């Protein structure tokens, strides 16, 4: 097992008579926990600093060299965020804040119909459920539980559109460095329901119905049948 290597460099350095703070730097050193590779690091973007972890399952990353490469890439972002926190989103940013940024910066480039659909999905479903949630705290399991509650009352197509809206917003969170991965990816959605075959009346049945009903229903049925009109 490899021990965690804390910040090695001294915290202060001297430039003539000036004493300045040196950049924080942490090396990516992994621990082999049997089924997982685990990395421990310090988060300096909050006061006091916090100990955090990042892990990769060996089922997806079997080799130590590949795990070390992922750890090095991850720590590059951590070190940059620790030294320049103003360039990154803080832990206090919520889903609603990311949604407002999307409306301001990226959604004007979408089609009007797509933008209206996104805004309606957020106003009716996503803001009440996740608006105040911190982006970094979202998990795939939490999102899965919410979408499971939608499927009985909404069609599979509607659930899919709402999920697509949420995934698009969280992708912006990934692009801005707020998330390492999109937690909406991997959520299982309901399948499209089977449509029952249409019941077609024979011409004899249609004739009997027309003879039996009274006006103005009779004229409506004649128009529907012989003009090939569809429901709605």
Helices and strands as residue ranges (DSSP letters): E 12-15, E 18-21, E 30-32, E 36-43, E 50-57, H 64-83, G 85-87, H 95-105, G 107-109, H 112-121, I 122-126, H 127-130, G 135-137, H 140-150, H 156-175, H 203-212, H 217-226
